[in-house]
Structure formats: structure tokens, C-alpha cells
């Protein structure tokens, strides 16, 4: 059996097991990545677990520890009480729209992982002080999705567009690539629709799928007040200096998350290093006890985050992803199809495939295929590469489609939650991208 076929079979089985949710997701992730490494000769064995060395994994661990220290020292409750009494936090729906707008804007100009890392503890703090009006599990999902979509709006927002642009720059006559804000031409309307979605139909969908009235709603939510445990329960007499260190560490991480996207800071910091620095500070100073910090980490989620990257790698190196892409494009006529039809197919194909493969791999795989088709048709490949750059970020319908989705898993989401909430939103956004692309780029 061809490697590409094996990879597709493993991926399909893993997706089904994620959806059924009868086996812990960490076991599914470990098994599927291990099988990819063993059965696919093109895949290096180390690729099955290289996710544990990824910057995103260390950032998640570090920021969980820093966030917990805010609750441990009592800082979270004090800040939460103040924010919870503000106008924009008096309504959960209003707070969701505000968070969606801010995360979308922030992630367009800085790391979307950094944006979410900043906002998850803020959301947890506000929820803790809201008296139950605001539920962290509902809002964090929105923050993650908004950051993903915001990251698709500019060339600097995420990394997959850099991969697509790099492929384009390798072709004669296109060495300059496309512009920083070319993606915004098609993604700005999409981002606005997304924000509107959360304030209308999306809010009802969140409550229907996540079921906040269920007694198990916050069972696996690390950011729920009862799971983070309020400081009055744990260290009611936390010294003032510890509270200051805890808050100062979080502020330091926020500043570094912003600065690490620019020279010369990007030579010394990335999101993983920042998470490590934050964790070291709060642990060394005793803002949170070492054993308690480690014992309360969501290890099932963290193992999933570290292992799941092997699934996408297997699809990429085996040629399984390319096989699917070429088959779909060929089915719709390939180079003989009209520009309109091919644009529709490219938008839909990229948006779907990026939910099952790494964003960078999706962009790097589809870009040369579409560039060659454009050149054969005698048209500029730039519009299609811009489309691929933008749509390769729309991994909002699976829990492993992008690092941000895995980053928010400690809030207690299942695979089916992403399918049921992110899936409908993706179906709404795809036509928006198609229409704006045809109107603006052609």
C-alpha cells in the first residue's frame, strides 16, 4: 500500500476517534503519530514527538503556571472584581463581542498564540469576579477563533502566509511577493462577519454546544474559578510582594509577547522562551508551590498538543495531502476550468485541508500547484497565493488544526465542540472569502 494511502487511512481513523470521544484524546494523538512514523518511510521517527519541542507547547505550559499564580496569590480575584463591574463585562454577549474584536485586531499585528496567551488568564480573571455572569469556557473559545482569523488578515499575522509568499518569491517576476496588507482586502470583511457572528447566532450556538447548564460544564476547564481555586481557599495571606511579583510577571510576559515579533527582540525571545521565563519567575519566588503547579497541569491536553503534530506531518511527507489536493482540483477541471471555478475550489480546498494538516504545510503544498495553474492560464498567480495565505489560517473546525486551537484545549473542549461551533462559522466564512476575492483581487 502506498505511503499516501496509509497516511490518509490513519488520519481518517484518528478523526473518527476524536469525534466519538470514547478514548482519551492524548492516547489517540500518541497512537496516530506513532503509526505515522512507523508505517511511513518518508517520515522521520522523531517527527512523531517533535511537537513537544515546539515553542507553542512550552508557551502553553509556562503560561498555565503563570496564570495559576495569579489565582494562588489572590491577584486574579482583585482584578476580576474590578473588570467585572465595568460596563463591557456586565453582559456575557457584550464581553464576547469585545474580546472577539480585540483579539482579531491584536493577532493581525502580533503572534496569535501570544494574543491568546494574554487573554486566557484575563478572561479567567473576569469570569472569577463576575458572579457567574461570564463563563470562561464560552469566552476563551471565541478568543481563540478570533485570534486565528485575525492572524489571517496581514502578512505578519501568522506563519503560513510567509510560507506561501516564500514559494511565490521563488518564481521569476514575483521576487517581491505580495504586500503586507493584501490579505486584508479579502479578510477584513470576513473578520467583521466573524465578530458579528459571535454577537448573534454564534452566541446561541456556543451555549447549545457547550451546555453551560450541565453539571459537567467546567469539569476539565483549567480556567474555571472552581478549578483554578480561589486564593482564599489556598493562600489567603499571600504577602504583598508575592502579589506584585505574580502580576509583574504576567505584565512582563505580555510586553515580551508583543516585542518578540520585532527586531532585535526576535533574536532573543519567542513565545516558548517567554513562557519558560514566566514560569521560572513565579516558581522560584514561591508565588505558587512547585508540586502544586505541576500536579494541576492538564496533562492529557498537554500530551495531545505535543503528539498531534505527527498526524499532519505524515499527511505532508507521504504525499497524502498533495494527492487529495490534486484529485480535488482535477475533478473540477484543473487548468481547463474557469478562473471563477478554480478560485472557488482553491478557497474551499485550502480552508478544509488546513483543518487537518499543519497550516504551513497546507500553504507550502498548495501554493506551487496553484501558481503553475495560474501561469498556464496566463494570469497572475498573486491572487490565488493571497487566497491560500489567508485561507490556510482558517483552521477553526478541528482541535488540532492550528496551534491556537490546541492552546485553548485546557479550557475543556472536545473535538466535536470545534466541529459544531467552528464548522458552521467556517461554512459562513468560505463564501465571504470567495466573493471578496472575486470582487477585489480579479
VOVO-911477 format. One record per atom (N, C-alpha, C): z, y, x; residue in three letters. Coordinates in steps of 0.1 Angstrom, whole numbers, plus 5000, padded with zeros to 4 digits. Each point is the difference from the previous one (the first is absolute). Example, Ala and Ser with C-alpha at 12.3 -4.5 7.8 and 13.67 -1.06 7.14 Angstrom:
2
507849435132ALA/500050124991ALA/500050125009ALA/499350114996SER/500050115009SER/500850114992SER/
// end
This chain:
442
500049885008UNK/500050124992UNK/500050125009UNK/499250104996UNK/499950135008UNK/501350075000UNK/500350075011UNK/501250085001UNK/500150104989UNK/498950074996UNK/500050104990UNK/500449944987UNK/499649884997UNK/500449934987UNK/501449975000UNK/500549955011UNK/501549965002UNK/500850134997UNK/499650115006UNK/500850124999UNK/500050054986UNK/498949994993UNK/499950044986UNK/500949914991UNK/500049875003UNK/500849914992UNK/501550035002UNK/500450025012UNK/501450035003UNK/500450134994UNK/499250105000UNK/500350134994UNK/500149994985UNK/499249924994UNK/500049984985UNK/501349934996UNK/500349905007UNK/501349924997UNK/501250095002UNK/500050085011UNK/501250095002UNK/500150104989UNK/498950064996UNK/500050104989UNK/500549934987UNK/499649884997UNK/500549934988UNK/501549985001UNK/500549965011UNK/501449975002UNK/500850134999UNK/499550115005UNK/500650134999UNK/500150044985UNK/499049974993UNK/499950044985UNK/501049914992UNK/500049875003UNK/500949914993UNK/501550035003UNK/500350045012UNK/501350055004UNK/501149894999UNK/499649885002UNK/501049894999UNK/500549965014UNK/499350045010UNK/500449975014UNK/500350145007UNK/501150015007UNK/500350135007UNK/498850055007UNK/499850134999UNK/498850065006UNK/500049995015UNK/501149995006UNK/500049995015UNK/499549865004UNK/500349904992UNK/499549875004UNK/498549994998UNK/499550064989UNK/498550014998UNK/499450075011UNK/500550115005UNK/499450085010UNK/500049925014UNK/501249945003UNK/500149925012UNK/499049895000UNK/499949924989UNK/499249894999UNK/498550045001UNK/499650104993UNK/498650044999UNK/499550055014UNK/500850085007UNK/499750055013UNK/499949895010UNK/501049914999UNK/500049895010UNK/498849914998UNK/499649974988UNK/498849924997UNK/498750075005UNK/500050134998UNK/498850085005UNK/499949985015UNK/501150015007UNK/500049995015UNK/499649865005UNK/500549904992UNK/499849865004UNK/498649954997UNK/499550044988UNK/498749944996UNK/498850095003UNK/500250125004UNK/498850095003UNK/499950025015UNK/499149945007UNK/499950005015UNK/499850155005UNK/499450084992UNK/499750145004UNK/501350095001UNK/501149954993UNK/501250084999UNK/501049965011UNK/500550095008UNK/501049975010UNK/501349964993UNK/500749915006UNK/501249954994UNK/501150114998UNK/500050095010UNK/501050114999UNK/499750104988UNK/498850004995UNK/499750094989UNK/500749964987UNK/500649885000UNK/500749964988UNK/501350074999UNK/500650055011UNK/501350075000UNK/500050135006UNK/498850055003UNK/499950135007UNK/500550124991UNK/500149974987UNK/500550104991UNK/501550045003UNK/500749915006UNK/501450035004UNK/500150105011UNK/498950025007UNK/499950105011UNK/499450134995UNK/499650004988UNK/499350124995UNK/501050124998UNK/499450125002UNK/500950124999UNK/500650014986UNK/499349964990UNK/500550014986UNK/501249914998UNK/500049885006UNK/501249914998UNK/501350065005UNK/499950055012UNK/501250065007UNK/500450134993UNK/499150074994UNK/500350124993UNK/500849974987UNK/499549904993UNK/500749964988UNK/501449965003UNK/500249915010UNK/501449965003UNK/500950125004UNK/499450085009UNK/500850115005UNK/500450104989UNK/499150034991UNK/500250104989UNK/500949944989UNK/500049874999UNK/500949944990UNK/501550025005UNK/500249985013UNK/501350025006UNK/500450144999UNK/499150105003UNK/500450144999UNK/500350044986UNK/499249954991UNK/500250034985UNK/501449954996UNK/500349875004UNK/501349954996UNK/501250075006UNK/499850065012UNK/501050085006UNK/500450124992UNK/498950064993UNK/500350114991UNK/500949974989UNK/499949884994UNK/500949954990UNK/501349965005UNK/500049945012UNK/501249965006UNK/501050115003UNK/499550125004UNK/500850115004UNK/500350094988UNK/499349984989UNK/500250094988UNK/499150124999UNK/499150015010UNK/499050115000UNK/499149994988UNK/499549884997UNK/499149984989UNK/500550054987UNK/501249974997UNK/500650044987UNK/500150154999UNK/500350075010UNK/500250145000UNK/498650074998UNK/499049955007UNK/498650064999UNK/499549964986UNK/500249884996UNK/499549954988UNK/500550084988UNK/501350035000UNK/500650084990UNK/499350134998UNK/499750075011UNK/499450135000UNK/498649994995UNK/499249915005UNK/498649994996UNK/499949964985UNK/500949914996UNK/499949954987UNK/500350104989UNK/500750115004UNK/500250114991UNK/498950115000UNK/499049985008UNK/498950095000UNK/499049984988UNK/499250104997UNK/499149994988UNK/499149885001UNK/499449985012UNK/498949905001UNK/500649865000UNK/501349985002UNK/500649874999UNK/500749974987UNK/499850084990UNK/500749984987UNK/499249904992UNK/498849985003UNK/499249904993UNK/499349915010UNK/500149874997UNK/499449905009UNK/498550025001UNK/499350024989UNK/498650025000UNK/499650135008UNK/500850114999UNK/499750125007UNK/500249975015UNK/501049935003UNK/500349975014UNK/498949925006UNK/499549904993UNK/498949915005UNK/498850095003UNK/499650094991UNK/498850085002UNK/500250095012UNK/501250055002UNK/500350085012UNK/499949925013UNK/500649885000UNK/499949925011UNK/498649955003UNK/499249974990UNK/498649965002UNK/499250115006UNK/500250124995UNK/499250125006UNK/500450035014UNK/501350005003UNK/500550035014UNK/499549895010UNK/500249874996UNK/499649895009UNK/498550005002UNK/499250034990UNK/498650015001UNK/499650115010UNK/500650114999UNK/499750115009UNK/500449985014UNK/501349955002UNK/500549975013UNK/499249905008UNK/499649894993UNK/499349895007UNK/498650035003UNK/499550114995UNK/498650045003UNK/500050065014UNK/501250045005UNK/500050075013UNK/501049945010UNK/500749894996UNK/500949935009UNK/500049854996UNK/500649925008UNK/500049864997UNK/500549974986UNK/499249914993UNK/500549964987UNK/501349925001UNK/500149925010UNK/501249925003UNK/501250105002UNK/499850105008UNK/501050105002UNK/500450074987UNK/499050034992UNK/500350074987UNK/500949924992UNK/499749874998UNK/500849914992UNK/501449985006UNK/500049995014UNK/501349985006UNK/501050124998UNK/499450114999UNK/500850124997UNK/500550004985UNK/499149964991UNK/500350024986UNK/500849884994UNK/500049885005UNK/500749894994UNK/501550035000UNK/500650045011UNK/501450045000UNK/500350124991UNK/499150105000UNK/500250114991UNK/500149964985UNK/499049914997UNK/500049954986UNK/501349924997UNK/500449925009UNK/501249924998UNK/501250094998UNK/500150115008UNK/501150104999UNK/500050074987UNK/498850044995UNK/499950074987UNK/500449904989UNK/499549885001UNK/500449904990UNK/501549974999UNK/500650005012UNK/501449975000UNK/500850114994UNK/499550135000UNK/500750114994UNK/499650044986UNK/499049924995UNK/499450044987UNK/500849954988UNK/500949915002UNK/500749944988UNK/499149914993UNK/499149935006UNK/499149914994UNK/498750054994UNK/499950145000UNK/498850064994UNK/498749975009UNK/500249985013UNK/498949985009UNK/500349865007UNK/499049924999UNK/500149865006UNK/499149995012UNK/500649975012UNK/499350005012UNK/498949905001UNK/500149894993UNK/498949905001UNK/498850054993UNK/500150084990UNK/498850054993UNK/499450115008UNK/500850095006UNK/499450125007UNK/499449965014UNK/500749905007UNK/499549965013UNK/498649944999UNK/499749934990UNK/498749944998UNK/498950114999UNK/500450114993UNK/499050114999UNK/499950075013UNK/501150025007UNK/499950065014UNK/499149935009UNK/500149865000UNK/499149925009UNK/498650014996UNK/499649994987UNK/498650014996UNK/499550145003UNK/500850104997UNK/499550145002UNK/499750025015UNK/500949955009UNK/499750015014UNK/498849935005UNK/499749894994UNK/498849925003UNK/498750094996UNK/500050054988UNK/498950084996UNK/499950135007UNK/501150065003UNK/500050135008UNK/499449985013UNK/500349885006UNK/499549975013UNK/498549985001UNK/499449984988UNK/498549995000UNK/499350134999UNK/500750114999UNK/499450134997UNK/499550075012UNK/500449975012UNK/499650075012UNK/499749895011UNK/499350055010UNK/499749915012UNK/501349965007UNK/501050094999UNK/501349985008UNK/501049934992UNK/499749974987UNK/501149954991UNK/500449855003UNK/499049925005UNK/500349865003UNK/499149965011UNK/500149875003UNK/499249955012UNK/498749934996UNK/499849954988UNK/498849934997UNK/498850095000UNK/500250134996UNK/498950095001UNK/499550035014UNK/501049995009UNK/499750025014UNK/499149885005UNK/500349884995UNK/499249895004UNK/498650014995UNK/499850054987UNK/498750024994UNK/499250105008UNK/500750115003UNK/499450115007UNK/499649965014UNK/500849925006UNK/499649955014UNK/498849925000UNK/499849914989UNK/498749934999UNK/498850094998UNK/500250104992UNK/498950104997UNK/499650075013UNK/501050045008UNK/499850075013UNK/499249925010UNK/500049874998UNK/499249915009UNK/498650004998UNK/499550074989UNK/498650004997UNK/499450135005UNK/498849995006UNK/499350125005UNK/499750104989UNK/500450135002UNK/499850104991UNK/501250034991UNK/501049915001UNK/501250024992UNK/501350005009UNK/499850045013UNK/501150005009UNK/501250084996UNK/499850114992UNK/501150084996UNK/500749954988UNK/499549894994UNK/500749944989UNK/500050094988UNK/501049984991UNK/500150094988UNK/501250095002UNK/500250104991UNK/501050105001UNK/501449964996UNK/501050085003UNK/501449974997UNK/500250004985UNK/499350094992UNK/500250014986UNK/498949944992UNK/499049935006UNK/498949944992UNK/500649904989UNK/501049935003UNK/500649914991UNK/500650074988UNK/500550125002UNK/500750074990UNK/499050044989UNK/498750015003UNK/499050034990UNK/500049904989UNK/500249875003UNK/500049904990UNK/501449964996UNK/501050025009UNK/501449954997UNK/500950104993UNK/499750135001UNK/500850104993UNK/500149974985UNK/498949994993UNK/500049974986UNK/500849864998UNK/499849915008UNK/500749874999UNK/501550015001UNK/500450095010UNK/501450025002UNK/500750074988UNK/499250094994UNK/500550084988UNK/500149904988UNK/499149914999UNK/500049914989UNK/501249905002UNK/500349965012UNK/501149925003UNK/501350074996UNK/500250125004UNK/501250074996UNK/500250024985UNK/498950034993UNK/500050004986UNK/500449874994UNK/499449895005UNK/500349874996UNK/501549974999UNK/500750035011UNK/501549975000UNK/500750084990UNK/499550124996UNK/500750084990UNK/499749964986UNK/499149914998UNK/499549964987UNK/500149854998UNK/498949944999UNK/499949854998UNK/500849935011UNK/499950045012UNK/500649935011UNK/501549994999UNK/500650104995UNK/501549994999UNK/500449894990UNK/499349994989UNK/500249904990UNK/499849865006UNK/498949995008UNK/499649885006UNK/501149955010UNK/500550105008UNK/501149975009UNK/501249934993UNK/500450064989UNK/501249954993UNK/499749864993UNK/498749994996UNK/499649874993UNK/500049895010UNK/499550025012UNK/499949905010UNK/501349975008UNK/500750115004UNK/501249985008UNK/501349974991UNK/499950034987UNK/501049964991UNK/501450055004UNK/500250135000UNK/501350065004UNK/501249964991UNK/499749954988UNK/501149964991UNK/500549865004UNK/499349935008UNK/500449865004UNK/501250005009UNK/500949904998UNK/501250005009UNK/499749975014UNK/498849945003UNK/499549975014UNK/499150115006UNK/499950124993UNK/499150105004UNK/500250045015UNK/501250025004UNK/500350055013UNK/500649895009UNK/499849874997UNK/500649895007UNK/499650005015UNK/498750025003UNK/499650005014UNK/499650145005UNK/500550104993UNK/499750145004UNK/501050055010UNK/499650015013UNK/500950055010UNK/500450154998UNK/499250074992UNK/500250144998UNK/500750034987UNK/500549904993UNK/500750024988UNK/501550045004UNK/500650104993UNK/501350045003UNK/501049895002UNK/500049904990UNK/500949895001UNK/499849915012UNK/498749995005UNK/499749915011UNK/500350075013UNK/499850145001UNK/500350075012UNK/501550025001UNK/500649994988UNK/501550024999UNK/500550135004UNK/500550074991UNK/500550145002UNK/501150005010UNK/500050125007UNK/501050015011UNK/501449994996UNK/500350034988UNK/501450004995UNK/500549855000UNK/499049915000UNK/500349865000UNK/500249955014UNK/499450075010UNK/499949945013UNK/500850085011UNK/499750125001UNK/500750085010UNK/500450144994UNK/501050004991UNK/500350124993UNK/500550115009UNK/500549975012UNK/500550105009UNK/499150025012UNK/498749994998UNK/499050025011UNK/500250145006UNK/500350015013UNK/500250135007UNK/498850094998UNK/500350135000UNK/499050104998UNK/498949995011UNK/500449965012UNK/499049995011UNK/499049894998UNK/500549894994UNK/499149894997UNK/499050044989UNK/500550074990UNK/499150054990UNK/498950095005UNK/500450085010UNK/499050095006UNK/499149935009UNK/500449905007UNK/499149915008UNK/499049934992UNK/500549944989UNK/499149934991UNK/498950094994UNK/500450114995UNK/499150104994UNK/499050055011UNK/500650035011UNK/499250065011UNK/499049905005UNK/500349875000UNK/499149895004UNK/498849994991UNK/500350014987UNK/498950004990UNK/499150125002UNK/500650115002UNK/499250125001UNK/499149995013UNK/500649955011UNK/499349985012UNK/498849914998UNK/500249894993UNK/498949904997UNK/498950074992UNK/500450084990UNK/499050084992UNK/499150095009UNK/500750075009UNK/499350095009UNK/499049925009UNK/500549895005UNK/499249925010UNK/498949944992UNK/500249964988UNK/498949944992UNK/498850104999UNK/500350124998UNK/499050114999UNK/499450025014UNK/500850025010UNK/499550035014UNK/499249895006UNK/500349874997UNK/499349895007UNK/498550004997UNK/499650074990UNK/498550014997UNK/499350105009UNK/500750075008UNK/499350105008UNK/500349995015UNK/499150055008UNK/500250005015UNK/501050115003UNK/500949995010UNK/500149885009UNK/501049904995UNK/500550024988UNK/501149914995UNK/499549864998UNK/498749984996UNK/499549874998UNK/499949915012UNK/500250065012UNK/500049925012UNK/501449945002UNK/501050044993UNK/501349965002UNK/500649934988UNK/499550034988UNK/500649954988UNK/499049944990UNK/500449894993UNK/499249954989UNK/501149974989UNK/499549954989UNK/501049984989UNK/501049895003UNK/499649905008UNK/500949905004UNK/501150045009UNK/499650085010UNK/501050065010UNK/501050094993UNK/499550084990UNK/500850094993UNK/501149924992UNK/499549894993UNK/501049924993UNK/501049945009UNK/499649955012UNK/500949955010UNK/501150105005UNK/499550125002UNK/500950115005UNK/501050034989UNK/499650014987UNK/500950034990UNK/501149894998UNK/499549875001UNK/501049894998UNK/501050005011UNK/499550025013UNK/500950005011UNK/501150114999UNK/499650124996UNK/501050114998UNK/501149974990UNK/499649954988UNK/501049984990UNK/500949875003UNK/499449915008UNK/500849885003UNK/500950035012UNK/499650075010UNK/500850025012UNK/501250094996UNK/499750104991UNK/501150094996UNK/500949944989UNK/499749884995UNK/500949944990UNK/499850064986UNK/498950074998UNK/499850054986UNK/499949884990UNK/499549895005UNK/500049884992UNK/500349885010UNK/500949914996UNK/500349895009UNK/498849915003UNK/499949955012UNK/498849925004UNK/499849884991UNK/501149924999UNK/499849874992UNK/499750034985UNK/500650104995UNK/499750044986UNK/498550044998UNK/499650085010UNK/498650054999UNK/499049895001UNK/500249905009UNK/499149895001UNK/500049904989UNK/501249984995UNK/500249904989UNK/499450054987UNK/499950134998UNK/499550054988UNK/498550035000UNK/499449975011UNK/498550025000UNK/499349904991UNK/498950034993UNK/499349914992UNK/499149915008UNK/500549895005UNK/499349925010UNK/498849934994UNK/500049964987UNK/498949944994UNK/498850105000UNK/500350124997UNK/498950115000UNK/499550025014UNK/501050025010UNK/499650035014UNK/499249895006UNK/500349884997UNK/499249885005UNK/498650004994UNK/499950044988UNK/498750014993UNK/499250105007UNK/500650125002UNK/499350115006UNK/499449965014UNK/500949935008UNK/499549965013UNK/499049895000UNK/500049914991UNK/499149895000UNK/498750014993UNK/500050094990UNK/498850004991UNK/498850055006UNK/500150085012UNK/498750055006UNK/499149895004UNK/500549895003UNK/499249885004UNK/499049964990UNK/500350034987UNK/499149964989UNK/498750095001UNK/500150135002UNK/498950085001UNK/499249985013UNK/500749975011UNK/499449985013UNK/499149874999UNK/500549904993UNK/499249884998UNK/498750024993UNK/500050084989UNK/498850044993UNK/499050075009UNK/500650095008UNK/499150085008UNK/499449935011UNK/500749935009UNK/499449935012UNK/499249884996UNK/500349944989UNK/499249884996UNK/498750034994UNK/499850134996UNK/498850044994UNK/500049984985UNK/501249964995UNK/500149984985UNK/499950134992UNK/500550115006UNK/499950134993UNK/498550055000UNK/499349985011UNK/498650045001UNK/499249924991UNK/500349874999UNK/499349914991UNK/500050054986UNK/501250034996UNK/500250054986UNK/499250134998UNK/500150105010UNK/499450134999UNK/498549984999UNK/499449925009UNK/498549995000UNK/499649934987UNK/500749904995UNK/499649934988UNK/500050104988UNK/501050094999UNK/500150094989UNK/498950105001UNK/499850065012UNK/498950105002UNK/498649944997UNK/499849875005UNK/498849934998UNK/499749974985UNK/501149974993UNK/499849974985UNK/499550124993UNK/500350125004UNK/499650124994UNK/498750065006UNK/499349925008UNK/498750055005UNK/499950045014UNK/501250025007UNK/500050045014UNK/499250125002UNK/499150005010UNK/499250115004UNK/498950044989UNK/499849914991UNK/499050024989UNK/500650074988UNK/501350025000UNK/500650064988UNK/500050155001UNK/500250074989UNK/500050145000UNK/501350065007UNK/499950125004UNK/501250075007UNK/501250004990UNK/499750034987UNK/501150014990UNK/500749864999UNK/499249904999UNK/500649864998UNK/500849965012UNK/499450035012UNK/500749965013UNK/501350085001UNK/500050134996UNK/501250085001UNK/501149944991UNK/499649974988UNK/501049944991UNK/500649875006UNK/499149915006UNK/500449885005UNK/500950025013UNK/499750105008UNK/500750025012UNK/501450054997UNK/500150094990UNK/501350064996UNK/500949884995UNK/499449924991UNK/500849904993UNK/500449895011UNK/499049965008UNK/500249895010UNK/501150055010UNK/499950125005UNK/501050045010UNK/501450014994UNK/500050064987UNK/501350014994UNK/500749874997UNK/499249904997UNK/500649874997UNK/500449925013UNK/499150005009UNK/500249925013UNK/501250065008UNK/500250134999UNK/501150055008UNK/501349964995UNK/500149954988UNK/501349954994UNK/500349865006UNK/499049945006UNK/500349865005UNK/499849995015UNK/499450105006UNK/499950015015UNK/500650125005UNK/500250015013UNK/500550125007UNK/499150114997UNK/500550124998UNK/499250124997UNK/499050025011UNK/500550005013UNK/499150035011UNK/498949895001UNK/500449884998UNK/499049895001UNK/498950024989UNK/500450034988UNK/499150034989UNK/499050115004UNK/500550115005UNK/499150115003UNK/499149965012UNK/500649945010UNK/499249965012UNK/498949904996UNK/500349914990UNK/499049894997UNK/498950064991UNK/500350084990UNK/499050054991UNK/499250115005UNK/500550085009UNK/499350125005UNK/498749975006UNK/499949915010UNK/498749975006UNK/499049944990UNK/500549924990UNK/499149944990UNK/499350114992UNK/500950094996UNK/499450114991UNK/499250105008UNK/500450035012UNK/499250095009UNK/498649945002UNK/499949875002UNK/498749945002UNK/499150014988UNK/500749984988UNK/499250014987UNK/499650144998UNK/500850105003UNK/499650144998UNK/498850045009UNK/500149965012UNK/498950035009UNK/498749934996UNK/500149884995UNK/498849934995UNK/499450074988UNK/500950064992UNK/499550074988UNK/499550145004UNK/500350055012UNK/499550135004UNK/500950114996UNK/501349974997UNK/501050104996UNK/501150015010UNK/500850115000UNK/501150025009UNK/501149904996UNK/500649935010UNK/501149914997UNK/501350064998UNK/500150135003UNK/501350074999UNK/500749994987UNK/499350024988UNK/500749994987UNK/500649864998UNK/499349895004UNK/500649874998UNK/501149975009UNK/500050065013UNK/501149985009UNK/501250084995UNK/499850124995UNK/501150074994UNK/500649934988UNK/499249934992UNK/500549924989UNK/500849895005UNK/499549935010UNK/500849895006UNK/501350045006UNK/499950125007UNK/501250065006UNK/501150024989UNK/499650064989UNK/500950034989UNK/500549884993UNK/499049924996UNK/500449884991UNK/500749895008UNK/499950005013UNK/500749905007UNK/501550025000UNK/500450124995UNK/501450034999UNK/500649974986UNK/499149964991UNK/500549984986UNK/500649864998UNK/500849965009UNK/500749874999UNK/501350014992UNK/499850024987UNK/501250024992UNK/500349894990UNK/499249895000UNK/500149904990UNK/500649875005UNK/500449995013UNK/500749895006UNK/501150045008UNK/501049925002UNK/501250045008UNK/499750005015UNK/498949945005UNK/499750005014UNK/498850075003UNK/499450074991UNK/498750075002UNK/500150115011UNK/501150065001UNK/500250105011UNK/501550005004UNK/500250065012UNK/501450005005UNK/501050074991UNK/499550114993UNK/500950074991UNK/500549914989UNK/499149924994UNK/500549914990UNK/501149905005UNK/499849955012UNK/501049915006UNK/501350085003UNK/499850135003UNK/501150085004UNK/501050034988UNK/499450004988UNK/500850034988UNK/500649874993UNK/499649885006UNK/500549884994UNK/501549984999UNK/500850065010UNK/501449994998UNK/500650064987UNK/499150074993UNK/500550054987UNK/499949904989UNK/499549885004UNK/500149884991UNK/498849974992UNK/498850035005UNK/498849984992UNK/499449865003UNK/499349944989UNK/499349885002UNK/498550025001UNK/499349905004UNK/498650015001UNK/499450044987UNK/500449954989UNK/499550034987UNK/500250144996UNK/501150075005UNK/500250144997UNK/498950085005UNK/499549975012UNK/498950085005UNK/498749984992UNK/499849874996UNK/498849974993UNK/500050074986UNK/501250004994UNK/500150054986UNK/500150154999UNK/500450075011UNK/500250145000UNK/498850075009UNK/499949955012UNK/499050055009UNK/498649964995UNK/499949884994UNK/498649954996UNK/499450094990UNK/500750044989UNK/499450094990UNK/499650135006UNK/500950055009UNK/499750135006UNK/498849995009UNK/499849895007UNK/498849985008UNK/498850004991UNK/500049944989UNK/498949994991UNK/499650144994UNK/501050094999UNK/499850134996UNK/499450095011UNK/500549985013UNK/499550085011UNK/498649965005UNK/499649884999UNK/498749965005UNK/498950084993UNK/500050004987UNK/498950094994UNK/500150145004UNK/501250065002UNK/500150145004UNK/499450025013UNK/500249915010UNK/499450005013UNK/498549994999UNK/499549914992UNK/498649984998UNK/499350134995UNK/500650064990UNK/499450124994UNK/500050115010UNK/501250035007UNK/500050115009UNK/499149985012UNK/499949875004UNK/499149985012UNK/498650034996UNK/499549954989UNK/498650034996UNK/499850154997UNK/501050074995UNK/499850144997UNK/500150095012UNK/500849965010UNK/500350095011UNK/499349965013UNK/499949875003UNK/499549965013UNK/498549975000UNK/499449984988UNK/498649975000UNK/499250124993UNK/
// end
